[in-house]
Amino acid sequence: MVLERGTRSLCIDCDRVFYQCSNKANVLDIEIPLNNIEKIRFKQGFIVDGTLRIYDIDDDPNYKNVMFEIKIPFEARSKDGTIYKGVSPNIKQNIVIIDGKYEELQFKLEIDTRSYVLGDITTIENESYFSFETCITISIVKKVQILIPYLEYFPEFDPCLEFKDYICDEFYKKPFPQFYPPQYKKGYIWIRKDIGVRKIDDVIIHGQIYKNGKNGFVEGAIVEAFCTDEEEKFEYINHTYSNKDGYYMLNIPSKFEGKVITIMVSKGSISPSG
């Protein structure tokens, strides 16, 4: 791994998603002891305790059969303001997941749900009935260590948007004091980039770098390209410098096709001419 010109590496423990899949389910005719329902709001679904089952698949160690059941909480609000809190019946899931990479790491199963009412809400005497559909995203998560490069700078805080005026208007109109040193004495930079393809299938990334407020251009800024290899390490590709008009051009060889390219821009002390 190549890290140059002021970049540092930082190791973090984090949850990484190794596999994801999606599914849909319909739940019909849920009964609510309310009438004149105005709105139903769904909350995030969860896996019912004790329902998760994981089985190996014969002759295929890279896959596992996973069975579990989901419940989705909801709140129903009537026109007179009465709120009823309920939970859906169990929604059964029987899926196949991929678990071949880093098999020695123990994984967690996490779900995200988005639910919507189907059709109209029916009211019979003092009870209501409704149906809903839910979209389920299932993620296989494992805890790993990741080494990432970073640049030491602190972004400037955006002012909060006040809801109404206060008595101390003049005080709040004063500029906020500087808590941390700015990244550059001349302010931040803005980057505009375009992507083109040459006949040799190399990708050309070119753009323009502006000064703070887009007032003028940045000359001699270092523009570097990295990519992430199969071992999740950053690999240096090449670099260039912006000219007096802020323009730069980076050549990305065709062997990096399909990979994630990271562009880093820093204020350099070396001019484009030397």
Backbone hydrogen bonds in HBPLUS format (Angstrom, degrees):
<---DONOR---> <-ACCEPTOR-->    atom                        ^
c    i                          cat <-CA-CA->   ^        H-A-AA   ^      H-
h    n   atom  resd res      DA  || num        DHA   H-A  angle D-A-AA Bond
n    s   type  num  typ     dist DA aas  dist angle  dist       angle   num
A0008-ARG N   A0150-TYR O   3.03 MM 142  5.48 165.8  2.05 155.0 159.4     1
A0150-TYR N   A0008-ARG O   2.77 MM 142  5.48 145.0  1.89 151.8 160.8     2
A0010-LEU N   A0148-ILE O   2.78 MM 138  5.35 151.2  1.86 150.9 160.6     3
A0148-ILE N   A0010-LEU O   2.92 MM 138  5.35 169.4  1.94 146.7 148.4     4
A0012-ILE N   A0146-ILE O   2.99 MM 134  5.50 160.7  2.02 149.2 153.9     5
A0146-ILE N   A0012-ILE O   2.96 MM 134  5.50 159.2  2.00 155.3 161.7     6
A0014-CYS N   A0144-VAL O   3.02 MM 130  5.76 165.7  2.04 164.3 168.9     7
A0144-VAL N   A0014-CYS O   2.93 MM 130  5.76 163.3  1.96 170.7 172.1     8
A0016-ARG N   A0142-LYS O   2.86 MM 126  5.50 176.0  1.86 155.2 154.1     9
A0142-LYS N   A0016-ARG O   3.02 MM 126  5.50 160.3  2.06 150.5 153.9    10
A0018-PHE N   A0140-ILE O   2.86 MM 122  5.68 158.0  1.91 168.1 175.3    11
A0140-ILE N   A0019-TYR O   2.81 MM 121  5.14 161.7  1.84 157.1 158.7    12
A0021-CYS N   A0138-ILE O   3.00 MM 117  5.39 150.3  2.09 147.9 156.8    13
A0138-ILE N   A0021-CYS O   2.82 MM 117  5.39 171.9  1.83 165.4 168.0    14
A0023-ASN N   A0136-ILE O   2.82 MM 113  5.10 149.1  1.91 146.7 154.7    15
A0136-ILE N   A0023-ASN O   2.78 MM 113  5.10 177.8  1.78 157.5 157.9    16
A0025-ALA N   A0134-THR O   3.06 MM 109  5.47 148.9  2.16 151.9 159.3    17
A0134-THR N   A0025-ALA O   2.90 MM 109  5.47 157.0  1.95 160.0 165.4    18
A0027-VAL N   A0132-PHE O   2.82 MM 105  5.44 171.3  1.83 171.4 173.1    19
A0132-PHE N   A0027-VAL O   2.87 MM 105  5.44 159.8  1.91 157.1 163.7    20
A0030-ILE N   A0130-PHE O   2.76 MM 100  5.38 172.0  1.77 160.9 158.1    21
A0130-PHE N   A0030-ILE O   3.13 MM 100  5.38 148.3  2.24 136.4 145.7    22
A0032-ILE N   A0128-SER O   2.82 MM  96  5.13 153.9  1.88 153.7 156.1    23
A0128-SER N   A0032-ILE O   2.86 MM  96  5.13 164.5  1.88 152.9 158.3    24
A0079-LYS N   A0036-ASN O   2.91 MM  43  5.90 142.1  2.06 158.8 167.7    25
A0038-GLU N   A0077-ARG O   2.68 MM  39  5.74 156.9  1.73 147.2 155.1    26
A0039-LYS N   A0077-ARG O   3.24 MM  38  5.38 157.3  2.29 144.3 149.3    27
A0077-ARG N   A0039-LYS O   2.86 MM  38  5.38 166.6  1.87 166.2 169.7    28
A0041-ARG N   A0075-GLU O   2.83 MM  34  5.23 163.8  1.85 155.5 159.2    29
A0075-GLU N   A0041-ARG O   2.81 MM  34  5.23 153.5  1.88 149.6 158.7    30
A0043-LYS N   A0073-PRO O   2.97 MM  30  5.39 166.7  1.99 146.6 143.3    31
A0046-PHE N   A0071-LYS O   3.00 MM  25  5.69 154.9  2.07 158.8 166.9    32
A0071-LYS N   A0046-PHE O   3.04 MM  25  5.69 158.6  2.09 160.0 166.5    33
A0048-VAL N   A0069-GLU O   2.90 MM  21  5.73 167.1  1.92 151.6 156.0    34
A0051-THR N   A0048-VAL O   3.22 MM   3  5.84 154.8  2.29 141.1 139.6    35
A0053-ARG N   A0067-MET O   2.70 MM  14  5.04 153.2  1.77 159.0 163.5    36
A0067-MET N   A0053-ARG O   2.81 MM  14  5.04 165.7  1.83 152.7 157.1    37
A0055-TYR N   A0065-ASN O   2.79 MM  10  5.02 162.2  1.82 151.9 157.7    38
A0065-ASN N   A0055-TYR O   2.80 MM  10  5.02 160.4  1.84 155.8 158.3    39
A0060-ASP N   A0057-ILE O   3.23 MM   3  5.68 151.7  2.32 137.8 133.9    40
A0063-TYR N   A0060-ASP O   3.31 MM   3  5.99 171.9  2.32 121.1 123.3    41
A0099-ASP N   A0062-ASN O   2.76 MM  37  5.27 167.0  1.78 142.5 147.2    42
A0064-LYS N   A0097-ILE O   3.00 MM  33  5.47 152.1  2.08 147.4 154.3    43
A0097-ILE N   A0064-LYS O   2.94 MM  33  5.47 161.7  1.98 156.1 161.6    44
A0066-VAL N   A0095-ILE O   2.87 MM  29  5.42 165.0  1.89 152.7 157.5    45
A0095-ILE N   A0066-VAL O   2.92 MM  29  5.42 158.9  1.96 165.5 163.7    46
A0068-PHE N   A0093-GLN O   3.05 MM  25  5.39 156.4  2.10 144.7 150.7    47
A0093-GLN N   A0068-PHE O   2.80 MM  25  5.39 154.1  1.87 177.4 171.0    48
A0070-ILE N   A0091-ILE O   2.85 MM  21  4.89 155.9  1.90 130.0 137.5    49
A0091-ILE N   A0070-ILE O   2.73 MM  21  4.89 155.3  1.79 142.8 151.3    50
A0088-SER N   A0072-ILE O   3.02 MM  16  5.27 155.9  2.08 126.9 134.4    51
A0074-PHE N   A0086-GLY O   2.94 MM  12  5.46 159.6  1.99 143.2 141.4    52
A0086-GLY N   A0074-PHE O   2.97 MM  12  5.46 167.9  1.99 153.6 157.7    53
A0076-ALA N   A0084-TYR O   2.81 MM   8  5.11 167.2  1.83 153.3 157.1    54
A0084-TYR N   A0076-ALA O   2.80 MM   8  5.11 163.1  1.83 152.8 158.7    55
A0078-SER N   A0082-THR O   2.88 MM   4  5.30 163.7  1.90 154.6 159.9    56
A0081-GLY N   A0078-SER O   3.07 MM   3  5.39 161.7  2.10 113.7 116.7    57
A0105-LEU N   A0102-TYR O   3.05 MM   3  5.78 163.2  2.08 121.1 126.0    58
A0108-LYS N   A0141-VAL O   2.66 MM  33  5.06 158.5  1.71 151.5 159.4    59
A0141-VAL N   A0108-LYS O   2.89 MM  33  5.06 173.7  1.89 154.5 156.2    60
A0110-GLU N   A0139-SER O   2.99 MM  29  5.18 169.3  2.00 151.1 154.7    61
A0139-SER N   A0110-GLU O   2.80 MM  29  5.18 170.3  1.81 160.3 162.1    62
A0112-ASP N   A0137-THR O   2.92 MM  25  5.11 144.7  2.04 141.6 151.5    63
A0137-THR N   A0112-ASP O   2.83 MM  25  5.11 165.3  1.85 154.2 158.7    64
A0114-ARG N   A0135-CYS O   3.03 MM  21  5.26 145.2  2.16 142.0 152.2    65
A0135-CYS N   A0114-ARG O   2.86 MM  21  5.26 163.5  1.88 148.1 152.2    66
A0116-TYR N   A0133-GLU O   2.89 MM  17  5.51 159.2  1.93 161.1 167.4    67
A0133-GLU N   A0116-TYR O   2.89 MM  17  5.51 156.5  1.95 161.4 166.4    68
A0118-LEU N   A0131-SER O   2.73 MM  13  5.27 177.0  1.74 134.0 135.0    69
A0122-THR N   A0129-TYR O   2.87 MM   7  5.09 154.7  1.93 158.6 157.9    70
A0129-TYR N   A0122-THR O   2.68 MM   7  5.09 149.8  1.76 149.8 159.4    71
A0124-ILE N   A0127-GLU O   2.78 MM   3  5.43 161.0  1.82 161.6 168.2    72
A0127-GLU N   A0124-ILE O   3.06 MM   3  5.43 163.2  2.09 127.8 132.7    73
A0172-TYR N   A0168-CYS O   3.25 MM   4  6.57 159.7  2.29 154.0 159.1    74
A0173-LYS N   A0169-ASP O   3.06 MM   4  6.27 128.1  2.34 143.9 158.0    75
A0173-LYS N   A0170-GLU O   3.27 MM   3  5.13 137.9  2.46  91.9 103.5    76
A0174-LYS N   A0171-PHE O   3.27 MM   3  5.61 154.3  2.34 105.7 112.8    77
A0187-GLY N   A0184-TYR O   3.28 MM   3  5.18 165.8  2.30 101.9 105.0    78
A0190-TRP N   A0210-TYR O   3.03 MM  20  4.94 150.5  2.12 122.4 131.5    79
A0210-TYR N   A0190-TRP O   2.73 MM  20  4.94 161.5  1.76 147.0 153.2    80
A0192-ARG N   A0208-GLN O   2.83 MM  16  5.14 161.6  1.86 154.2 160.2    81
A0208-GLN N   A0192-ARG O   2.79 MM  16  5.14 138.0  1.97 133.0 146.3    82
A0194-ASP N   A0206-HIS O   2.56 MM  12  5.32 147.1  1.66 156.5 167.0    83
A0206-HIS N   A0194-ASP O   2.92 MM  12  5.32 157.2  1.98 147.3 154.4    84
A0196-GLY N   A0204-ILE O   2.81 MM   8  5.07 157.3  1.86 147.8 155.4    85
A0204-ILE N   A0196-GLY O   2.81 MM   8  5.07 167.0  1.82 140.1 144.7    86
A0198-ARG N   A0202-ASP O   2.99 MM   4  5.54 169.3  2.01 165.7 168.5    87
A0201-ASP N   A0198-ARG O   3.03 MM   3  5.30 152.6  2.11 113.4 115.3    88
A0203-VAL N   A0252-ILE O   2.94 MM  49  5.02 156.3  2.00 158.0 153.2    89
A0252-ILE N   A0203-VAL O   2.75 MM  49  5.02 172.2  1.76 166.7 166.9    90
A0205-ILE N   A0250-LEU O   2.86 MM  45  5.05 161.7  1.89 151.0 155.6    91
A0250-LEU N   A0205-ILE O   2.70 MM  45  5.05 162.3  1.73 151.2 157.7    92
A0207-GLY N   A0248-TYR O   3.21 MM  41  5.69 150.9  2.30 139.0 145.2    93
A0248-TYR N   A0207-GLY O   3.12 MM  41  5.69 147.7  2.23 142.4 144.6    94
A0209-ILE N   A0246-GLY O   2.85 MM  37  4.84 145.1  1.97 121.2 131.8    95
A0218-VAL N   A0209-ILE O   3.12 MM   9  5.70 157.0  2.18 138.7 138.6    96
A0211-LYS N   A0216-GLY O   3.11 MM   5  5.58 162.9  2.15 128.4 128.2    97
A0214-LYS N   A0211-LYS O   2.79 MM   3  5.09 142.7  1.93 143.5 139.5    98
A0220-GLY N   A0242-SER O   2.88 MM  22  5.02 166.9  1.89 133.4 135.0    99
A0242-SER N   A0221-ALA O   3.10 MM  21  5.34 144.4  2.23 137.4 148.0   100
A0222-ILE N   A0266-SER O   2.77 MM  44  5.26 153.8  1.84 167.1 169.2   101
A0266-SER N   A0222-ILE O   2.99 MM  44  5.26 154.4  2.05 144.5 152.8   102
A0223-VAL N   A0240-THR O   2.96 MM  17  5.34 176.7  1.96 149.3 150.5   103
A0240-THR N   A0223-VAL O   2.89 MM  17  5.34 146.5  2.00 145.8 156.7   104
A0224-GLU N   A0264-MET O   2.82 MM  40  5.14 168.0  1.84 155.6 159.4   105
A0264-MET N   A0224-GLU O   2.89 MM  40  5.14 160.2  1.93 144.1 150.8   106
A0225-ALA N   A0238-ASN O   2.96 MM  13  5.65 158.9  2.01 175.8 172.1   107
A0237-ILE N   A0225-ALA O   2.95 MM  12  5.45 162.0  1.98 156.4 150.9   108
A0226-PHE N   A0262-THR O   2.89 MM  36  5.09 154.4  1.96 148.0 156.0   109
A0262-THR N   A0226-PHE O   2.79 MM  36  5.09 162.1  1.83 141.2 147.4   110
A0227-CYS N   A0235-GLU O   2.98 MM   8  5.29 146.7  2.09 138.8 149.4   111
A0235-GLU N   A0227-CYS O   2.72 MM   8  5.29 164.9  1.74 162.1 167.6   112
A0229-ASP N   A0233-LYS O   2.96 MM   4  5.59 165.3  1.98 156.5 157.3   113
A0232-GLU N   A0229-ASP O   2.98 MM   3  5.28 153.3  2.06 116.9 118.3   114
A0243-ASN N   A0247-TYR O   2.89 MM   4  5.48 151.0  1.97 145.6 152.3   115
A0246-GLY N   A0243-ASN O   2.87 MM   3  5.15 161.0  1.91 117.7 120.1   116
A0256-PHE N   A0253-PRO O   3.16 MM   3  6.05 170.2  2.17 123.8 126.8   117
A0257-GLU N   A0254-SER O   3.04 MM   3  5.37 155.4  2.11 119.7 119.5   118
A0259-LYS N   A0256-PHE O   3.15 MM   3  5.63 158.7  2.19 137.9 137.2   119
A0274-GLY N   A0271-SER O   3.06 MM   3  5.46 161.4  2.09 113.1 119.1   120
